[in-house]
Amino acid sequence: MLSADKPANYAWQVETLREKLEVLECQISCAANDSLYAQRSVVDACVDNALNDFMENSSKELTSALAPYLNGPFGLDVAARVLRSALAHHAELNAPELVEFCRDILDE
């Protein structure tokens, strides 16, 4: 565009558009962060529900299996380390699958 063809306030319009673009980019970034946070909250709620169900059904067996560590020195730390190792080993052998109610929620 030639200088003669530009409106008198062309520089101001360009600057205004740049500022609006910066605001829009910031709004998009904030919306994306909000979306990620909301998704994380849904995932956390699903995991909490699934773990609560598991503990209602299997907590006695789990604590009994870990009793030698839980009743010993540094009990919970050692038991958590052993449980983490067992969980990692199981996840390597069998691909983890979402429980059905979590799958339904997360597929929406």
N, C-alpha and C positions, 0 to 999 in steps of 0.2 A: 504494500500500500504506500503510495506516494504521500509526502508530507501535505501536499495540497488537498489530497482526498480525505485526510483524517479529520474528524470533528475537533473542534477547539478544545474540548475536554478529554481528548483521547488518552493522555497520560494518566489522568485521574481515573478514568474508566478501567484502564488496565490494572492500575494499583488496587482499585476496589475489587475487581474480579480475582486478583491474586489473594487478597485478604479473605474473600469469601471462600475461595478454594482451600485455604489453610484451615478455616473454621470447619468446612465440610470434612476435610481429611481427619481433623481431630474428632469430630462427631462420629465418623465411621469407625475410627480406632476405639473410641469409648464404647460404642455399640457392640463391636466385636468382643471387647474385653468383658462386657456385661453378659454377652451370650455364652462365652467360655465359662464364666463364673457360674451362670445358671446351670449349664450342662454339668459342671463339676458337682454342683449341689445335688442334682438329680442322681448322678452316679453314686455320690456319697450316701444318699438316702437309701438307694437300692442295696448297696453293700451292707449298710447298717442293718437293714431289714433281713437280708439273707443271713448275716452273721447271728442276729438275734434268734432267728428260726433254728439255725444250726446249734447254737448254744442251748436252746430250750430242749432240743432232742438229744444232744450228744455231749453236753458239758461234763456230765459225771464220768463218761468213758474217757474223755480227753484229760480231765484232771487226774483220773486214776492212772492213765498211761504216763503222765508227766510227774506223778507223785514223788518218785525218787529224787527228782530235781527240785520240785516245788518245796519239799520238806527239808532240803539240804541247804547248806550255805549258798548265798547268792541265788536262791531258788528261782525267782521269777526271771532273772536275767538269763540264767542257764536254760531254763525251760523255754523261754522265748527264742533263744538261739537254736535249740534243738528243733522246736516247732517250725521255725523259719527254714531250716535246712530240709526238713521233711517236706514242707510245702513246696519249696523250690524243686526238689527231686521229683515230687509227684507232678508238678506243672510241666517239667521237662518230658516226662513219660506220656502224659495225657494232656492234650490241649484243653485249657480251661474253657468252659462253656457258661454262658449267662443262665441264671435260673429264669424260668419262664416269665414270671411277672416283671423282672427287670428287662428282659428282652422286649416285651410288649411296650413298656414305657419308653425305653431308649430308641425303639424303632419309629416312634411318632415324630 
